[in-house]
Amino acid sequence: MQRVLFHSTVFGPIHSRRLGSSLGINLSPVDGKTCTFDCLYCEAGFNSQGAGSSGLPSRDQTAIMLEDKLKDMRSDGQTLDTITFSGNGEPTLHPEFAGIVDDTLLLRDRYFPDAVVSVLCNSTRLDKEDVVSALMKVDNAILKLDSAIDSTMRQIDRPTSAGFNTAWLIDRLKMFGDKAIIQTMFLRGEYEGMIVDNTTDKEVGALLDAYCQIRPREVMIYSIDRKTPARDLQKVSIAELEAIAAKVRAEGIRVQVN
């Protein structure tokens, strides 16, 4: 079974194809996964591996580890483009997420004031006032929208909540407007005998309509880059991604293709 990637709370820095030199903060267990999605493409594996036994890092522990790492990096003369909340699951599930964001912004300002703070968020907890407030504070609120069609979203992202739906999601994303960066994973393939494909004209058209409603600062479109827990998925070519991007740009929305 494919398992979690990150075995520490603060990790890296690593080179991110979207974010440059990125120091990661993993607010999930270091030996298991906690997420409100169970995506077919998740590089951290399926939720069935369990949450492990380490538990979640505390706010104080996270701040101490982050400050120690930032001190070392500055002493060594390293550069840093971004501090990124990502890891083995959905960071906004952490009960102290908002406070940890506040601590991170203070530490960023102290040690690497030119770096940005980014959150990779699956958008499932945008009904939580403290989560929304924290996401509004960071430099890059990178919010997930893989399909604007319910059946496809449920097939690819596999939300753990039976009531989660794209109409609700798009309505919540509209609150962020140009504060949001929308991230969409394009893929195709097969899972459990069913065709998976969010690159069709119907899918792209629905996403274009959603992007136009949200009017984000930017859309990030990308495809598979690492091993996925669902084995029969295929990477979409850069040429195809660029063709989709051209349609988004024609609506006056900035696009980054990876």
Disulfide bonds with the S-S distance in Angstrom:
none
